[in-house]
């Protein structure tokens, strides 16, 4: 199983859980796909796009359950990032954990991120 990760404001995630699907953050809707990170990309994504932002969760997602609508495409520095050209069904979510902020303002990755 390949695990990918979605960073999301907790309030938006709660709405997605109630609906059974995540339609994405505003940037996802603008770009036409839902942005994800691999375990090795997650810390840098948080640093670049969510620095100092509280109230976030990280969701682990089973990439294999997303099928052909998930594509790994070049992005930051040519690294391949997972992009989902569909909504994210909650049935593909493995777990959800809050992202705490350390005293230095950086997010603390939860145990289980690989």
The first five atom37 places (N, CA, C, CB, O) and aatype in JSON, in Angstrom:
{
  "aatype": [20, 20, 20, 20, 20, 20, 20, 20, 20, 20, 20, 20, 20, 20, 20, 20, 20, 20, 20, 20, 20, 20, 20, 20, 20, 20, 20, 20, 20, 20, 20, 20, 20, 20, 20, 20, 20, 20, 20, 20, 20, 20, 20, 20, 20, 20, 20, 20, 20, 20, 20, 20, 20, 20, 20, 20, 20, 20, 20, 20, 20, 20, 20, 20, 20, 20, 20, 20, 20, 20, 20, 20, 20, 20, 20, 20, 20, 20, 20, 20, 20, 20, 20, 20, 20, 20, 20, 20, 20, 20, 20, 20, 20, 20, 20, 20, 20, 20, 20, 20, 20, 20, 20, 20, 20, 20, 20, 20, 20, 20, 20, 20, 20, 20],
  "atom_mask": [
    [1, 1, 1, 1, 1],
    [1, 1, 1, 1, 1],
    [1, 1, 1, 1, 1],
    [1, 1, 1, 1, 1],
    [1, 1, 1, 1, 1],
    [1, 1, 1, 1, 1],
    [1, 1, 1, 1, 1],
    [1, 1, 1, 1, 1],
    [1, 1, 1, 1, 1],
    [1, 1, 1, 1, 1],
    [1, 1, 1, 1, 1],
    [1, 1, 1, 1, 1],
    [1, 1, 1, 1, 1],
    [1, 1, 1, 1, 1],
    [1, 1, 1, 1, 1],
    [1, 1, 1, 1, 1],
    [1, 1, 1, 1, 1],
    [1, 1, 1, 1, 1],
    [1, 1, 1, 1, 1],
    [1, 1, 1, 1, 1],
    [1, 1, 1, 1, 1],
    [1, 1, 1, 1, 1],
    [1, 1, 1, 1, 1],
    [1, 1, 1, 1, 1],
    [1, 1, 1, 1, 1],
    [1, 1, 1, 1, 1],
    [1, 1, 1, 1, 1],
    [1, 1, 1, 1, 1],
    [1, 1, 1, 1, 1],
    [1, 1, 1, 1, 1],
    [1, 1, 1, 1, 1],
    [1, 1, 1, 1, 1],
    [1, 1, 1, 1, 1],
    [1, 1, 1, 1, 1],
    [1, 1, 1, 1, 1],
    [1, 1, 1, 1, 1],
    [1, 1, 1, 1, 1],
    [1, 1, 1, 1, 1],
    [1, 1, 1, 1, 1],
    [1, 1, 1, 1, 1],
    [1, 1, 1, 1, 1],
    [1, 1, 1, 1, 1],
    [1, 1, 1, 1, 1],
    [1, 1, 1, 1, 1],
    [1, 1, 1, 1, 1],
    [1, 1, 1, 1, 1],
    [1, 1, 1, 1, 1],
    [1, 1, 1, 1, 1],
    [1, 1, 1, 1, 1],
    [1, 1, 1, 1, 1],
    [1, 1, 1, 1, 1],
    [1, 1, 1, 1, 1],
    [1, 1, 1, 1, 1],
    [1, 1, 1, 1, 1],
    [1, 1, 1, 1, 1],
    [1, 1, 1, 1, 1],
    [1, 1, 1, 1, 1],
    [1, 1, 1, 1, 1],
    [1, 1, 1, 1, 1],
    [1, 1, 1, 1, 1],
    [1, 1, 1, 1, 1],
    [1, 1, 1, 1, 1],
    [1, 1, 1, 1, 1],
    [1, 1, 1, 1, 1],
    [1, 1, 1, 1, 1],
    [1, 1, 1, 1, 1],
    [1, 1, 1, 1, 1],
    [1, 1, 1, 1, 1],
    [1, 1, 1, 1, 1],
    [1, 1, 1, 1, 1],
    [1, 1, 1, 1, 1],
    [1, 1, 1, 1, 1],
    [1, 1, 1, 1, 1],
    [1, 1, 1, 1, 1],
    [1, 1, 1, 1, 1],
    [1, 1, 1, 1, 1],
    [1, 1, 1, 1, 1],
    [1, 1, 1, 1, 1],
    [1, 1, 1, 1, 1],
    [1, 1, 1, 1, 1],
    [1, 1, 1, 1, 1],
    [1, 1, 1, 1, 1],
    [1, 1, 1, 1, 1],
    [1, 1, 1, 1, 1],
    [1, 1, 1, 1, 1],
    [1, 1, 1, 1, 1],
    [1, 1, 1, 1, 1],
    [1, 1, 1, 1, 1],
    [1, 1, 1, 1, 1],
    [1, 1, 1, 1, 1],
    [1, 1, 1, 1, 1],
    [1, 1, 1, 1, 1],
    [1, 1, 1, 1, 1],
    [1, 1, 1, 1, 1],
    [1, 1, 1, 1, 1],
    [1, 1, 1, 1, 1],
    [1, 1, 1, 1, 1],
    [1, 1, 1, 1, 1],
    [1, 1, 1, 1, 1],
    [1, 1, 1, 1, 1],
    [1, 1, 1, 1, 1],
    [1, 1, 1, 1, 1],
    [1, 1, 1, 1, 1],
    [1, 1, 1, 1, 1],
    [1, 1, 1, 1, 1],
    [1, 1, 1, 1, 1],
    [1, 1, 1, 1, 1],
    [1, 1, 1, 1, 1],
    [1, 1, 1, 1, 1],
    [1, 1, 1, 1, 1],
    [1, 1, 1, 1, 1],
    [1, 1, 1, 1, 1],
    [1, 1, 1, 1, 1],
    [1, 1, 1, 1, 1]
  ],
  "atom_positions": [
    [[0.84, -1.18, 0.0], [0.0, 0.0, 0.0], [0.89, 1.25, 0.0], [-0.96, 0.0, 1.22], [1.88, 1.31, 0.72]],
    [[0.52, 2.22, -0.81], [1.18, 3.5, -0.85], [0.34, 4.5, -0.07], [1.41, 3.97, -2.31], [-0.85, 4.66, -0.35]],
    [[0.95, 5.17, 0.89], [0.23, 6.16, 1.69], [0.67, 7.56, 1.25], [0.49, 5.96, 3.21], [1.86, 7.85, 1.12]],
    [[-0.34, 8.42, 1.02], [-0.1, 9.82, 0.72], [-0.84, 10.64, 1.78], [-0.58, 10.19, -0.74], [-1.65, 10.1, 2.53]],
    [[-0.56, 11.94, 1.83], [-1.07, 12.76, 2.92], [-1.72, 14.04, 2.4], [0.05, 13.1, 3.89], [-1.25, 14.67, 1.46]],
    [[-2.84, 14.39, 3.06], [-3.55, 15.63, 2.76], [-3.55, 16.51, 3.99], [-5.01, 15.34, 2.29], [-3.9, 16.06, 5.08]],
    [[-3.14, 17.76, 3.83], [-3.18, 18.76, 4.87], [-4.46, 19.57, 4.66], [-1.89, 19.69, 4.86], [-4.78, 19.96, 3.53]],
    [[-5.18, 19.81, 5.76], [-6.48, 20.47, 5.61], [-6.84, 21.2, 6.9], [-7.58, 19.45, 5.24], [-6.53, 20.72, 7.99]],
    [[-7.5, 22.36, 6.8], [-8.04, 22.98, 8.02], [-9.06, 22.04, 8.67], [-8.68, 24.36, 7.69], [-9.86, 21.41, 7.98]],
    [[-9.03, 21.96, 9.97], [-9.89, 21.02, 10.69], [-11.37, 21.26, 10.39], [-9.64, 21.13, 12.18], [-12.12, 20.29, 10.22]],
    [[-11.81, 22.5, 10.33], [-13.22, 22.79, 10.08], [-13.67, 22.28, 8.71], [-13.48, 24.29, 10.18], [-14.76, 21.72, 8.58]],
    [[-12.84, 22.46, 7.7], [-13.16, 21.97, 6.36], [-13.18, 20.44, 6.34], [-12.15, 22.51, 5.32], [-14.01, 19.84, 5.66]],
    [[-12.27, 19.83, 7.08], [-12.23, 18.37, 7.14], [-13.49, 17.83, 7.8], [-10.98, 17.9, 7.91], [-14.04, 16.82, 7.35]],
    [[-13.95, 18.47, 8.85], [-15.18, 18.02, 9.53], [-16.37, 18.08, 8.58], [-15.45, 18.89, 10.78], [-17.22, 17.2, 8.6]],
    [[-16.43, 19.1, 7.76], [-17.48, 19.21, 6.75], [-17.37, 18.07, 5.74], [-17.41, 20.57, 6.02], [-18.38, 17.47, 5.36]],
    [[-16.15, 17.78, 5.31], [-15.92, 16.69, 4.36], [-16.35, 15.35, 4.95], [-14.44, 16.63, 3.94], [-16.97, 14.54, 4.27]],
    [[-16.03, 15.13, 6.22], [-16.43, 13.88, 6.87], [-17.95, 13.76, 6.9], [-15.87, 13.81, 8.3], [-18.49, 12.67, 6.68]],
    [[-18.64, 14.86, 7.16], [-20.11, 14.84, 7.19], [-20.69, 14.55, 5.81], [-20.65, 16.18, 7.71], [-21.72, 13.88, 5.69]],
    [[-20.03, 15.04, 4.76], [-20.49, 14.83, 3.38], [-20.0, 13.52, 2.78], [-20.03, 15.98, 2.51], [-20.58, 13.01, 1.82]],
    [[-18.94, 12.96, 3.37], [-18.37, 11.72, 2.86], [-17.3, 11.92, 1.8], [-19.45, 10.88, 2.3], [-16.69, 10.96, 1.35]],
    [[-17.07, 13.19, 1.4], [-16.04, 13.49, 0.4], [-15.43, 14.85, 0.69], [-16.63, 13.45, -1.03], [-16.08, 15.74, 1.23]],
    [[-14.16, 14.99, 0.31], [-13.49, 16.28, 0.35], [-13.4, 16.81, -1.07], [-12.07, 16.17, 1.01], [-12.88, 16.14, -1.96]],
    [[-13.91, 18.02, -1.27], [-13.86, 18.65, -2.59], [-12.56, 19.41, -2.78], [-15.05, 19.59, -2.79], [-12.24, 19.84, -3.9]],
    [[-11.81, 19.59, -1.7], [-10.52, 20.26, -1.79], [-10.53, 21.63, -1.16], [-10.1, 20.37, -3.21], [-11.57, 22.21, -0.87]],
    [[-9.33, 22.13, -0.95], [-9.12, 23.48, -0.45], [-9.28, 24.44, -1.63], [-7.7, 23.63, 0.21], [-9.33, 24.0, -2.78]],
    [[-9.38, 25.74, -1.37], [-9.5, 26.69, -2.49], [-8.41, 26.54, -3.54], [-9.48, 28.11, -1.96], [-8.71, 26.62, -4.74]],
    [[-7.16, 26.3, -3.14], [-6.09, 26.12, -4.12], [-6.31, 24.86, -4.96], [-4.73, 26.04, -3.41], [-5.98, 24.84, -6.15]],
    [[-6.87, 23.83, -4.35], [-7.17, 22.61, -5.1], [-8.22, 22.89, -6.18], [-7.67, 21.5, -4.15], [-8.08, 22.47, -7.33]],
    [[-9.25, 23.59, -5.79], [-10.33, 23.9, -6.74], [-9.82, 24.78, -7.88], [-11.51, 24.59, -6.02], [-10.22, 24.61, -9.03]],
    [[-8.95, 25.73, -7.55], [-8.36, 26.6, -8.58], [-7.51, 25.79, -9.55], [-7.52, 27.7, -7.93], [-7.59, 25.99, -10.77]],
    [[-6.7, 24.88, -9.02], [-5.79, 24.1, -9.86], [-6.47, 22.95, -10.59], [-4.67, 23.56, -9.02], [-5.92, 22.42, -11.56]],
    [[-7.66, 22.55, -10.14], [-8.4, 21.48, -10.82], [-8.08, 20.09, -10.33], [-8.13, 21.55, -12.28], [-8.47, 19.11, -10.96]],
    [[-7.37, 19.98, -9.22], [-7.06, 18.68, -8.62], [-6.73, 18.9, -7.15], [-5.86, 17.99, -9.36], [-6.41, 20.01, -6.73]],
    [[-6.83, 17.82, -6.37], [-6.51, 17.9, -4.95], [-5.04, 17.57, -4.76], [-7.4, 16.92, -4.12], [-4.55, 16.53, -5.2]],
    [[-4.34, 18.49, -4.11], [-2.91, 18.34, -3.83], [-2.68, 17.4, -2.65], [-2.27, 19.71, -3.53], [-3.38, 17.48, -1.64]],
    [[-1.73, 16.51, -2.78], [-1.29, 15.62, -1.71], [0.24, 15.71, -1.63], [-1.77, 14.15, -1.95], [0.89, 16.28, -2.51]],
    [[0.78, 15.13, -0.58], [2.24, 14.99, -0.43], [2.55, 13.56, -0.05], [2.8, 15.98, 0.63], [1.73, 12.88, 0.57]],
    [[3.73, 13.12, -0.41], [4.23, 11.84, 0.1], [4.79, 12.12, 1.49], [5.32, 11.21, -0.86], [4.91, 13.27, 1.9]],
    [[5.12, 11.07, 2.21], [5.7, 11.25, 3.54], [6.96, 12.08, 3.52], [5.98, 9.91, 4.15], [7.18, 12.89, 4.42]],
    [[7.8, 11.89, 2.51], [9.06, 12.64, 2.44], [8.85, 14.09, 2.02], [10.0, 11.95, 1.46], [9.75, 14.91, 2.2]],
    [[7.7, 14.43, 1.46], [7.41, 15.78, 1.0], [6.63, 16.6, 2.03], [6.65, 15.73, -0.3], [6.56, 17.82, 1.92]],
    [[6.04, 15.94, 3.0], [5.08, 16.57, 3.89], [5.66, 17.74, 4.68], [4.54, 15.55, 4.84], [5.05, 18.8, 4.72]],
    [[6.81, 17.58, 5.3], [7.38, 18.65, 6.12], [7.66, 19.9, 5.29], [8.67, 18.16, 6.79], [7.41, 21.01, 5.74]],
    [[8.18, 19.72, 4.09], [8.49, 20.87, 3.23], [7.2, 21.54, 2.74], [9.35, 20.43, 2.02], [7.15, 22.77, 2.64]],
    [[6.17, 20.77, 2.45], [4.88, 21.35, 2.06], [4.32, 22.19, 3.19], [3.88, 20.24, 1.67], [3.84, 23.3, 2.97]],
    [[4.39, 21.68, 4.4], [3.94, 22.46, 5.56], [4.75, 23.74, 5.71], [4.05, 21.62, 6.84], [4.18, 24.81, 5.95]],
    [[6.04, 23.66, 5.56], [6.91, 24.82, 5.71], [6.61, 25.89, 4.65], [8.36, 24.4, 5.63], [6.54, 27.08, 4.97]],
    [[6.44, 25.46, 3.41], [6.24, 26.41, 2.32], [4.84, 27.0, 2.24], [6.56, 25.75, 1.02], [4.67, 28.17, 1.9]],
    [[3.83, 26.2, 2.55], [2.45, 26.62, 2.29], [1.58, 26.81, 3.52], [1.8, 25.63, 1.41], [0.51, 27.41, 3.43]],
    [[2.03, 26.32, 4.68], [1.19, 26.39, 5.88], [1.97, 26.87, 7.11], [0.59, 25.03, 6.17], [1.54, 26.62, 8.24]],
    [[3.07, 27.55, 6.92], [3.93, 27.98, 8.03], [3.14, 28.79, 9.06], [5.12, 28.8, 7.51], [2.5, 29.79, 8.72]],
    [[3.18, 28.35, 10.31], [2.54, 29.06, 11.4], [1.04, 28.96, 11.47], [2.9, 30.46, 11.33], [0.42, 29.56, 12.35]],
    [[0.42, 28.21, 10.56], [-1.03, 28.09, 10.52], [-1.48, 27.01, 11.5], [-1.52, 27.77, 9.09], [-1.04, 25.87, 11.42]],
    [[-2.35, 27.38, 12.41], [-2.9, 26.43, 13.37], [-4.21, 25.84, 12.88], [-3.1, 27.09, 14.71], [-4.73, 26.23, 11.83]],
    [[-4.74, 24.9, 13.64], [-6.04, 24.32, 13.32], [-6.04, 23.41, 12.11], [-7.02, 25.4, 13.1], [-7.07, 23.27, 11.44]],
    [[-4.89, 22.79, 11.82], [-4.79, 21.89, 10.67], [-4.81, 20.44, 11.11], [-3.52, 22.18, 9.87], [-4.46, 20.1, 12.24]],
    [[-5.23, 19.59, 10.18], [-5.1, 18.14, 10.36], [-4.26, 17.6, 9.22], [-6.51, 17.44, 10.41], [-4.08, 18.26, 8.19]],
    [[-3.76, 16.39, 9.4], [-3.15, 15.65, 8.3], [-3.89, 14.32, 8.22], [-1.59, 15.45, 8.51], [-4.1, 13.63, 9.22]],
    [[-4.27, 13.99, 7.01], [-4.97, 12.73, 6.77], [-4.08, 11.81, 5.95], [-6.33, 12.97, 6.05], [-3.51, 12.22, 4.94]],
    [[-3.95, 10.57, 6.4], [-3.24, 9.55, 5.63], [-4.25, 8.87, 4.72], [-2.53, 8.5, 6.58], [-5.34, 8.5, 5.15]],
    [[-3.89, 8.72, 3.47], [-4.8, 8.2, 2.45], [-4.15, 7.03, 1.72], [-5.2, 9.31, 1.45], [-2.97, 7.08, 1.38]],
    [[-4.93, 5.99, 1.5], [-4.47, 4.83, 0.73], [-4.53, 5.19, -0.75], [-5.34, 3.55, 1.04], [-5.61, 5.21, -1.34]],
    [[-3.4, 5.47, -1.35], [-3.34, 5.92, -2.74], [-3.93, 4.9, -3.71], [-1.9, 6.22, -3.12], [-4.51, 5.27, -4.73]],
    [[-3.78, 3.64, -3.39], [-4.28, 2.6, -4.29], [-5.8, 2.62, -4.41], [-3.81, 1.23, -3.81], [-6.34, 2.17, -5.42]],
    [[-6.49, 3.12, -3.41], [-7.96, 3.2, -3.47], [-8.44, 4.35, -4.35], [-8.52, 3.37, -2.07], [-9.64, 4.44, -4.64]],
    [[-7.54, 5.22, -4.78], [-7.93, 6.37, -5.58], [-7.93, 6.07, -7.08], [-7.01, 7.53, -5.3], [-8.49, 6.82, -7.87]],
    [[-7.31, 4.97, -7.46], [-7.36, 4.53, -8.85], [-6.65, 5.45, -9.82], [-8.77, 4.38, -9.27], [-5.71, 6.16, -9.47]],
    [[-7.13, 5.41, -11.05], [-6.46, 6.09, -12.15], [-6.57, 7.62, -12.08], [-7.02, 5.62, -13.44], [-5.86, 8.32, -12.8]],
    [[-7.44, 8.12, -11.22], [-7.58, 9.58, -11.11], [-6.45, 10.22, -10.3], [-8.92, 9.92, -10.47], [-6.33, 11.45, -10.25]],
    [[-5.63, 9.39, -9.66], [-4.46, 9.88, -8.94], [-3.26, 9.81, -9.87], [-4.2, 9.06, -7.64], [-2.95, 8.76, -10.43]],
    [[-2.59, 10.95, -10.03], [-1.41, 10.99, -10.89], [-0.25, 11.6, -10.11], [-1.69, 11.81, -12.19], [-0.44, 12.55, -9.35]],
    [[0.93, 11.06, -10.31], [2.14, 11.63, -9.74], [2.76, 12.5, -10.82], [3.15, 10.52, -9.25], [3.22, 12.01, -11.85]],
    [[2.77, 13.81, -10.56], [3.2, 14.77, -11.58], [4.32, 15.67, -11.05], [2.02, 15.63, -12.04], [4.38, 15.95, -9.85]],
    [[5.21, 16.11, -11.95], [6.32, 16.98, -11.52], [5.81, 18.29, -10.95], [7.25, 17.25, -12.69], [4.88, 18.9, -11.48]],
    [[6.42, 18.71, -9.89], [6.09, 19.98, -9.27], [7.37, 20.57, -8.71], [5.01, 19.8, -8.15], [8.38, 20.62, -9.41]],
    [[7.33, 21.01, -7.48], [8.46, 21.68, -6.83], [9.79, 20.97, -7.11], [8.23, 21.76, -5.32], [9.99, 19.84, -6.67]],
    [[10.67, 21.62, -7.83], [11.99, 21.08, -8.11], [11.98, 19.81, -8.95], [12.69, 20.81, -6.83], [12.96, 19.07, -8.95]],
    [[10.89, 19.55, -9.66], [10.79, 18.35, -10.48], [10.37, 17.11, -9.72], [12.09, 18.1, -11.13], [10.21, 16.05, -10.31]],
    [[10.19, 17.24, -8.4], [9.74, 16.11, -7.59], [8.32, 15.72, -8.01], [9.79, 16.45, -6.07], [7.53, 16.59, -8.36]],
    [[8.0, 14.45, -7.97], [6.68, 13.97, -8.35], [5.73, 14.04, -7.15], [6.75, 12.53, -8.9], [5.96, 13.4, -6.13]],
    [[4.66, 14.82, -7.31], [3.66, 14.99, -6.26], [2.36, 14.31, -6.67], [3.42, 16.48, -5.96], [2.0, 14.33, -7.85]],
    [[1.64, 13.72, -5.71], [0.35, 13.1, -6.01], [-0.74, 14.15, -6.17], [-0.03, 12.1, -4.91], [-0.92, 15.01, -5.31]],
    [[-1.46, 14.07, -7.27], [-2.57, 14.96, -7.57], [-3.8, 14.11, -7.89], [-2.23, 15.93, -8.75], [-3.73, 13.2, -8.72]],
    [[-4.91, 14.39, -7.23], [-6.15, 13.64, -7.44], [-7.12, 14.47, -8.27], [-6.79, 13.24, -6.1], [-7.53, 15.56, -7.85]],
    [[-7.47, 13.96, -9.43], [-8.41, 14.62, -10.34], [-9.81, 14.1, -10.07], [-8.0, 14.4, -11.82], [-10.45, 13.53, -10.96]],
    [[-10.26, 14.3, -8.86], [-11.58, 13.84, -8.41], [-11.75, 14.34, -6.99], [-11.72, 12.26, -8.5], [-10.85, 14.97, -6.44]],
    [[-12.9, 14.07, -6.39], [-13.06, 14.33, -4.96], [-12.39, 13.21, -4.19], [-14.57, 14.46, -4.57], [-12.17, 12.12, -4.72]],
    [[-12.06, 13.48, -2.93], [-11.47, 12.46, -2.07], [-12.57, 11.81, -1.25], [-10.38, 13.07, -1.16], [-13.2, 12.46, -0.41]],
    [[-12.81, 10.55, -1.5], [-13.78, 9.79, -0.72], [-13.19, 9.45, 0.64], [-14.21, 8.5, -1.47], [-12.03, 9.04, 0.74]],
    [[-13.98, 9.62, 1.67], [-13.52, 9.29, 3.02], [-13.21, 7.8, 3.17], [-14.57, 9.71, 4.06], [-12.52, 7.41, 4.11]],
    [[-13.7, 6.97, 2.27], [-13.42, 5.54, 2.33], [-11.95, 5.22, 2.06], [-14.3, 4.79, 1.34], [-11.49, 4.12, 2.37]],
    [[-11.22, 6.16, 1.47], [-9.79, 5.96, 1.19], [-8.9, 6.45, 2.33], [-9.4, 6.69, -0.11], [-7.68, 6.24, 2.3]],
    [[-9.49, 7.08, 3.34], [-8.72, 7.67, 4.44], [-8.38, 6.59, 5.47], [-9.51, 8.83, 5.11], [-9.25, 5.85, 5.93]],
    [[-7.11, 6.53, 5.82], [-6.63, 5.55, 6.79], [-6.7, 6.08, 8.22], [-5.2, 5.14, 6.47], [-7.12, 5.37, 9.14]],
    [[-6.29, 7.31, 8.4], [-6.36, 7.98, 9.7], [-6.27, 9.49, 9.52], [-5.25, 7.48, 10.65], [-5.84, 9.99, 8.48]],
    [[-6.68, 10.19, 10.57], [-6.61, 11.66, 10.61], [-6.04, 12.06, 11.96], [-8.03, 12.32, 10.37], [-6.48, 11.55, 13.0]],
    [[-5.08, 12.97, 11.95], [-4.46, 13.43, 13.2], [-4.27, 14.95, 13.15], [-3.1, 12.73, 13.44], [-4.04, 15.51, 12.08]],
    [[-4.38, 15.6, 14.3], [-4.13, 17.04, 14.34], [-2.66, 17.35, 14.13], [-4.6, 17.63, 15.68], [-1.79, 16.55, 14.46]],
    [[-2.39, 18.52, 13.58], [-1.02, 18.99, 13.39], [-0.74, 20.06, 14.43], [-0.78, 19.54, 11.94], [-1.25, 21.18, 14.33]],
    [[0.05, 19.73, 15.41], [0.42, 20.69, 16.45], [1.51, 21.61, 15.94], [0.88, 19.96, 17.74], [2.31, 21.25, 15.07]],
    [[1.54, 22.81, 16.5], [2.6, 23.76, 16.2], [3.59, 23.76, 17.35], [2.03, 25.19, 15.96], [3.2, 23.83, 18.52]],
    [[4.87, 23.66, 17.03], [5.91, 23.75, 18.04], [6.13, 25.19, 18.45], [7.2, 23.13, 17.53], [5.57, 26.1, 17.85]],
    [[6.95, 25.4, 19.47], [7.26, 26.75, 19.96], [7.91, 27.61, 18.89], [8.16, 26.67, 21.18], [7.84, 28.84, 18.93]],
    [[8.57, 26.95, 17.93], [9.23, 27.67, 16.84], [8.28, 27.98, 15.68], [10.41, 26.87, 16.33], [8.7, 28.56, 14.67]],
    [[7.0, 27.59, 15.81], [6.01, 27.86, 14.77], [5.97, 26.8, 13.68], [6.29, 29.18, 14.15], [5.18, 26.9, 12.74]],
    [[6.81, 25.79, 13.8], [6.8, 24.71, 12.81], [5.86, 23.6, 13.26], [8.23, 24.14, 12.58], [5.68, 23.35, 14.45]],
    [[5.27, 22.95, 12.29], [4.36, 21.85, 12.6], [5.13, 20.62, 13.06], [3.49, 21.51, 11.38], [6.24, 20.34, 12.59]],
    [[4.53, 19.9, 13.97], [5.12, 18.67, 14.47], [4.39, 17.52, 13.79], [5.02, 18.57, 16.04], [3.18, 17.34, 13.97]],
    [[5.12, 16.75, 13.01], [4.5, 15.63, 12.31], [4.13, 14.54, 13.3], [5.45, 15.07, 11.22], [4.91, 14.2, 14.19]],
    [[2.92, 13.99, 13.16], [2.5, 12.93, 14.07], [3.23, 11.62, 13.78], [1.0, 12.71, 13.98], [3.75, 11.41, 12.69]],
    [[3.26, 10.76, 14.77], [3.79, 9.41, 14.57], [2.97, 8.73, 13.47], [3.76, 8.58, 15.9], [1.77, 8.96, 13.34]],
    [[3.62, 7.92, 12.7], [2.92, 7.18, 11.66], [3.08, 7.76, 10.27], [1.49, 7.12, 11.98], [2.65, 7.14, 9.3]],
    [[3.7, 8.94, 10.14], [3.96, 9.49, 8.82], [5.18, 8.8, 8.24], [4.18, 11.03, 8.88], [6.25, 8.79, 8.85]],
    [[4.99, 8.21, 7.07], [6.11, 7.47, 6.45], [6.33, 7.93, 5.03], [5.86, 5.96, 6.48], [7.23, 7.43, 4.35]]
  ]
}
